[in-house]
Amino acid sequence: MTHAICRVILYVSDMKAMTSFYSRLINGYEIDQCEINSCWTEVCTYGIALALHACDGMKSQEAQRIKLCFYASSSEEIIASTERLGARFLSSRNPIETVEVFDFLDPEGNEFSIEVF
């Protein structure tokens, strides 16, 4: 089973400042402030999304700074097939009704997710 990268998550301390920076860097203009969520904001790119995620009270240097998220069209066999590659399954969750997220550690201990939506 193969999975395309759907987004890269960057954990940030100051959502407004970082959204302003990355939206201007990527798109050449600042996104509308009403589109910025205090916990999660996605900046559209050509190909994958850059998602800015609040550190939830942690200092940004204490949080994992970048997390890869892969897309899957079905949740069937995600855990077993990914563990066969050497990953360790951590948990699954539904942050919103239409999305299922499976969290793993790669062989070196880096967290990544596979999302079904």
Secondary structure, DSSP 4 states (H G I P E B T S, - for coil): ---EEEEEEEEES-HHHHHHHHHHHHHSSPPPGGG--SSEEEE--SSSEEEEEE-TTS-TTTS-SEEEEEEES--TTHHHHHHHTT-EEEEEEEEETTEEEEEEE-TTS-EEEEEE-
